[in-house]
């Protein structure tokens, strides 16, 4: 299970032309674009869902990994694909709600170039400290951070990802700030936290569990509105700062202009697949919360988070440098 959880870390923030309607009995393979490497968390979860969707849609599904540029390459390809049901994409929170505020030219417009289908997995972040840091609660962390003569070093698994923005948001709310250290992925950040090279890390909860369970790191609070089943004893940041929620989530999307019957069919297939007990068990074993939100809920989440993260990025002055 630890290997699966660590696999999740690797991961772990699309104008189409006019097209013809999908043929009534279209059996062409569906191309599913993923903006991260094979074996990454979103890739593993996408493949698990695709296995259940293929028989429901009556079409084979081929996963095509296009890593690079923080997921933007795959998003560009999805935005330019025909809107006929032959191409789907894995949408990440960062891709559709964060990146446009950080990159000058994405090559796509997240608000116009995609058809959101359904959210299917999410997980919270967790505020971690090295055991030498004398804090156990969020109030103690706030007091400790404000008392430091210089901004404490704060690690993340990458600039511009949800945990980075969540920590910047938290530090603003508690009246402190960080000297951010951005790593190329969570494994390196976790190693340096465990070694005491950095005192603070905000990271995904699933990939933080090995260090937490071994007593190598200390969890302070999670970024979900409710405690996570993965670490039910950890309180939420929202318990002290109402409304504080920062989830890394994964969704299914398609090019803009997808005909309503096709969109509805895929949405229904995702909803049915996400009730499969075996799939739910696999997702939970990987440390994520499985759920099918549907098109309206996903579109609303994208809009809400786009506004929230965009405001934070401008106010705090977050850049990728």
Beta strands, then each sheet from edge to edge (+ up, - down):
strand 1: 30-34
strand 2: 61-65
strand 3: 87-92
strand 4: 114-130
strand 5: 152-156
strand 6: 178-182
strand 7: 200-204
strand 8: 217-222
strand 9: 247-255
strand 10: 289-290
sheet 1: 2+ 1+ 3+ 9- 4+ 7- 5- 6-
sheet 2: 2+ 1+ 3+ 9- 4+ 8-
sheet 3: 2+ 1+ 3+ 9- 4+ 10-
end
